[in-house]
Amino acid sequence: MLEKLRNRRRGGTAGSADPFVDALRAALSPEQVKDDGAHRALLSHDASVFDEGNSGPVCYPETTAEVQAIVTLANQYGRNMVPRGAGTGLAGGAIPLGEPVVVAVTRMDRVLEVDTVNRVAWVEPGVVNLDLTRHLTPLGFHFAPDPSSQQVCTIGGNVANNSGGPHCLAYGVTNAHVVALEVVLPSGDVAMLGGLEVEPQGFDLRGVFVGSEGTLGVVTKVAVRITRNRPEVRTLLLSFASVRDAATTVSDVIAAGIVPAAMEVMDQRITEAVENYVHAGYPLDAAAVLLAEVDGLVDGVDIDAARIGEIGRANNATDVRLAGSEEERALLWKGRKTAFGAIAQIAPDYYLHDTVVPRSALADVLTEIYAIADRHQILVMNVFHAGDGNLHPLLIFDARDEGVLERVHAAGADIITASLDAGGVLTGEHGIGVEKQKFMERMFTDDDLDHQNRLRQAFDPGCRTNPGKVIPAGHSCADIQALTSVPKQVWL
């Protein structure tokens, strides 16, 4: 009895009905392996609307060796596994299907080394995105990818989804900032993908792994490029009487040869919500606002800022404002970065998409999105990375309303279809997960999907790592897993 009490205080039990759980606790520690209902329920969903996952035991490794031990034991016991960061994903990529062991890397949260000469930092996958930039700021550097969830999302999650952010227009998404990866492969072997050399030898397996959504293994260390802070920054807020004029301005700015650090558009509905929430100084009477930022040397940024203002006025901008201080600039960006949180004033739930369309098609697709929302009787708000055509329509709803989820999913499917019909792609940064899985057959041929599946099998012959994701049924080696415990509504 005394030993049972000691084990409970450590977060474990004296024994488990599952020998796999006992083996995990012996390899790590009882405190690092959770098999109670509360932990399994907590990690059975992510930030998406797909909340019907079902977790097996949850492990919190702290070293590469411990991750390797988990993967090795999963193989020995024939169990699937799902790598997981902060769980902020919006496409259902981190929800566990079929009770796999969840490998939660949030305790692997150290910045291991910063080399400002070669502009590289080695970090563990559980490092929070914004914490890395805060660590680098006194050194005059930052980590360029800046998702709206950067206050909580992890570098490991950014790698899994090839995340972007407002400032990725000029600097590129996560793939452009990852130099090398230490990963535990599904076999249990540890491999280094990529390297610090200018031209690493062999195939670009680092590039294959980034954006693989946890289907190829578990990342345990990441070498990221760090970006020097630019000497001057200019931030403009342009107001428009129509969303179409704002979208056209974005296309015209890029056509003029200007590549801003960021260009973000918000429509009137989301602007009102943000202003009521943050009081950032956004106009309440504008149909759309464009937040544009340029950085670099002082003469260059002044010229670019002036030119963006001219292009905006030529497209009927009703107001062009230049942030007069760092405090004003920070407040404008705070409004943009907290846009999703501001939705809580209106309804408790939202469904956020992230298709990408050609900039030339932005205005037409946005018009279609408003029509789709009206057709399904769903409130929609648009906020998006306008510079690269990455749409983020928010479908606002209350999940307690009868039948609303069906309408939300139907509207989401129509938005994806409209984006693909316009020559777009399924995702800019959220990933495929389960959300867009069935649409893969619309974007890729059978041969395309077959080769994607073969690539996956080269890493994971048994398809035991994050099964049931990305590659659609009928094309995936995971089909043999027969995940019959997954409710059909997850696959809407």
N, C-alpha and C positions, 0 to 999 in steps of 0.2 A: 504493500500500500504506500509506504514512504517513497519508493522508487517511482510509482505512478504519479504522486504529487509533484515530485521534482521534475519529471518529464513534462507535466502540464504547465509548470511555471516557465519552462524553456520553450513553450509553444508546441510541444509534441505530445505523443502518447507513449505508453510503455510498449505498445504493439499495435499492429494494424491488421485488418482482415485482408489487406492487399499486400502480398509479398513484394510487389514492385515498390510500394510506398516505403516499406521497411528497408529495402535496399537503397532507396534514395536517401533516407534519413541516416543510414549508416555511412554513405559516401560523403554526405554534406554534414548536416547537423539537424536535429529535430526542429530547431527554430527556423531553419531555412526551407523546410518542406511543410506545406500546409495542405491538409486534406479535409478540413471541416467544411460544412455546407456554406458558411458565410464567405470564406475565401473563394471557394469554387464559384459561387453565385456572382461575386464581385468581378471576377475575371472571365465571366462567361459572355461579356459584351464589351464593346468599345464605344466610341463617341458617335457611332452611326445609329440609324434607326433600325438596324438589323440586330435585334436583341435576343435572338433565340438560340444562341450558342450554348454549349454545355461543356464546362471545363472538367478535366481530370485533376490530379494533384498539381499543386502550384509550387514551383521551385524558385528560390531567390539566390542564384549563384553570385559569388563575389570575385571569382577568379576564372581564368580560362580553363584551368585544370578541372574546376567544378562543373563548368559547362560541358567539358569533354566527358566527365563521369556521368552526367545526366543523359547525354546522347548515347553513350555506350550502353548504359542500363536500359534505355528505351529500346535499343536494338535487341538486347538479350531477351527482353520480356515481350517483344513484338508490339510495342506501344508507339503510337504516333506522338508528335510533339509540335508545339506552336511557339516560335519566338515572340516575345512581346516587350514593347517599351512602355511608354506612358499610357497607351490605349487611347490616344487622341484621334486615331484614324476615323475617316468618315465614309469609307466604302466597305466596311465589314471585314477588312483584311486581317484583323487581330482576333476576331471572335473564334473560339475553339469549336470545332465540329467533331462530334464523335468521342468526346471525353478524352482528348489527348493530354499529355503532361504539358503544362504551360511553363516555358522557360522565361521568367520575368527578369530582365537584366537591369532593373532600376537601381540595384545596389552597386552596380559596376559604374560608378559615377565620378571617376577621378580624371582630371586633366594631368596626363602623365609627363608630358614634356612639351615645351614651346621653343622652337628654333626660329627666332626672328630674322636671322641672316638668310636662311633658306625658305623662310615663310611657310613653315609646316608645324603643325601641332599634333601630337599623338594623344588621343582621348579614348576613354572607354565608352561603350554604347549607351550607357545610362546617363551620360552628361546631358543636362538640359540645354537646349539650343541657346537661349538667352544668357544662361550662366557662363557659357563659353565666351560669348562676346564680352560680358562683364569682366571675365578673367583677363581678356586680351586688351581691354580699353586702356589701362594704364601704360601698356607697352606701345600704344599707337596703332593697334590693329583691331579687326573684328572678323567674325565669321559671316560671310555675305548672305547665304540663304537665310531668309527671315520669314518663315510661315506665320500666319496670323496667330497660330497657337504656340509661338516660340517661347512664351513664358513657361510652358509646361511640356512641350514635345521634346523628345530626346534625339540625339545624333543618330542612334541606332535606327529609330523610326524614320528619320529623314533619309537614311541610306536605303531602308526597305522600300520607301515610296518614291524615291528620287524627288524629294519635296522641293518646292519653289518658294515663292513669296514676292511681295511687292518690288523688292530691289533686285530681283533676278533678271529683269529685262536687259540690263547692261552687263551683269556679272555672271549670268548663267545659273542653272539650278544645281542641286546637290552634286550630280555626277561630275560637274566641272570643278568641284572643290574637294573631291576625294582622291587622294594619291595612292593609298594602299589600304588593304583590309586584312586583318587577321581574323580568320573564320574557323569555326568548328564545323566540318562537313558532316552530312548525315551519316557517314561511316564511323564518325568519332575521331577521325584524323584532324589535325590542326594544319591549316594551310595559310600561306601568305599570298594574297592576290594583289598584283600591281607591285609598286616599289617606288623608292625615292629617286631612282635614276631618271634622267631626262627621257630616255626611251627604254622602258623595261622590255626585256626579251619575251618572246612568245605571244600567245593570244592575249587579248585584253579581257581576262577573266574578271578583273576588277569591274570593268564596265558592264559585264554580264550580271554580276551580283547586285550592283546598285539598281534599285527598282524592281528586284525580284520578289518583293513582298513576303520575305521569310520562307520561300519555297525551296531555297538552295542551301540553307544552313543557318548557323547562328553567328553573327558578327560579335567579336570579343574585343577588338581594338580597331581604331580608325585613325589613319593619318590624313588630316584635312589641310587644305591650303588656307592660309590666313591672309586677309586682305588689309593693306595699309589704309588707315583712315585718310580720306581725301582732304586737302587743305581748305577747300571752299565748297559750300553747298548752297544752292538756291532752291526754295520750295515755293511753288505757285498753286493757288487755288482759283480755278476758272469756273464760272457759273454759266449755265445754259438754260434756254427755255425749252429744250427738247433733248432726250437721250440720244437721238440720231445726230444732232449737232456735236455733242460731246464725242461720240464714237467716230464721226468723220474727222474731227480734230486730231484724234489719236493717229489715224491713218495718215493724215497730211503731215504731221510732225515727223513720223518715220520716213515718209516719202521725201521730205526735205533734207534727209541725211543726218538728222539729229537722233541720237540714241540716248534718251534720258536714263537715269538710274532707275526711275520708277514712273509709271503712269497708271493711276487707279481711278476708276469711275464708280460713283455711287448715284443711284437714282433718288428721287425726292422722298420716297417712302422710307428708305434706309437712312437718308440724311436726317430726316426729322427725328427718327428713333435715336440716332447717335447724338444729335445735338441735345435732346432732352436728357440723355444719359451722361454725357461727358462735358457739355457746354464748351465745345471746341471752337466756336465761332463760325460754324457752317451756316450758310443762308437757308432759310426755311422755305423761300418762295421759288427756288430754282428747281426745274424738272430734273436736272442732273448737275453734279459737280465733278470736275476733273482735278485730281491731285497729281501734279507733275513735279519731279525733282531732278535737277542736274547737279553733277559734282565734278570737281577737277580744279584746275588753276583759275584764279580770279577772273582774268580777262575772258577766258573761254566760257565760264559759267554765266557771266553777265550777258554775253552775246547770245548764248543758247536760250537763256531765260527770256530775253527780249523777243527773240524770234518765236518762241512758243506762244507768248502773249499775242504777237501779231497774227499768228495762224489761228489762234482761238477767236480773236475779234473778227477775222475774215469768215469764220464759221458761226457768227452771230452770238459770240459770248456776251453775256449781259454784264459781266464783271470779271476783271482779272486782278488778283491780289497777290502780292509778293510778301511772304512771311518776313516781318521786320526784325525778328530776333530768334535766337535759338529756342527760347521758351515758347514762342508762337509756333514755330516749326514743330517742336515736340508735341504740342497740344493737337495740331492738325493730324499728326501721325497716330497719336493716341486714339483719336476718334476713329480713324480707319482700322486700327488694330483691335479695337474693342467693339467693332460693328456687330459681330455675332452675339456678343453678350447683351447688347442693347435690345435684342429681339425679345428678351424676357418681359419687357414692358407690355408687349402686345399679345403674346401667346407663349405657352410653356415649351413648345416643341418646334423644331424646324428641320427641314431636309435640304442639305446643301449639295449641289452638283458641281462638277468642275470640268465639263467638256471644253475643248479648244476649237475655235473656228478661225479661218483666215480673217485678218483685220478688215479686209474689204467686205466681208460678210457680216461684220459685227452688228451694224444697224438693223439689217433685215432679220437676223436671227433673234435679236432682242425684241423686235416687234412681234415675232412669232411666239416668243416665250410668254409675253404678256397675254397673247390670244389663247395660248394653251392653258395658262392659269385660270383665265376667265371661263374657259370651256369646262374645266373640272371644278370650278367654284372653290379655288384655292387662292389665298393671298400670296403674291410673289413680290420679293424685293430683290433688286439687282445690285451687286457690288462685285467688281471683277478686276483682274490684272489686265487692263485694257491693252497695254503695249504689246503683249504676245497673244492676245485673243483668248485668254483663259477666263471663261465665264464662271461666275459663282452665283447662280440664281438661288435664292432662299425661298423655299416653300414653307410658309408659316401656318401652323395648325395646332390644335389641341387634341392629343391622341385619345382623350376620353370621349370625344364626339363619335358617335356611331357611324361607321362607314368611311371615316375621313382618311384612314390609312390606305384604303384601296384607291381613293381618289388621288392621294399624294403619290403613290407608286405609279399610277397610270400617267399622271402629269410628268413625273420624272422620266418615264419611258418615252413619252412624246418629245421631251426636251432633248434627250439623247438622239432620237431619230432625226429631229430637225437639225441638230448639229452635224450629224454624219451626212445628211443630205446636202448640207452646205459645204461639204468638203473638209469637215473637221475630224477630230479624233476623240477617243473616248475619255481620256483623262489628261490633265496637265500636271497634277501633283498628288491627288488623293489615292491613285491606284485603281486597280480593277476590283480586287477583293471578291465579294459575292455580288456587289451592287451591279456591276456592269458585265458580269461574266457571260450572260447569255447573249450580249450584244457583240461579243468577240467574233461570232460567226458572220456578223454583218460587215465587220471591218477587215477580217482576214479570210483567206481561202482555206480550204481543207488542208492543202499542202503547207500553208503557212503555220497553221495550228499543229500539224503533225511535227514539223521541225521544231517548234517551240517546246512541244512535249518531249521530243528526243533530247533537246538540250537539258531540260529539267531532269530527265532520267540519267543523263551523264553525271549529274551531281547526286541524284537521289533515286537510285534504281527502284526502290520499294515505294516511292511516293509517300513517305511517312512524315515529311516535314510540311506543316501547314497544308494538309490535304483538303481538297474541295474548294480551292481558290484559283482564281485567274483563268486557267484553261477550262473551257466549258465541258460539260458532260458529253461523252461520246468521242472526245479527243484526248482525254487525260488518262494517264496511268493510274490516277487516283480513283478511277471508276470502279476498280476492283475492290476498293475499300468499302463500298456499299454503305454510305453514311445514312442509313435508314432512320437514325434517330433525329435527323434534322427536320424540323417542321417545314412544310412546303412554303409557308409564307416568307421564310428567309430568302427564297429564291425568286421572289416577285421582281 
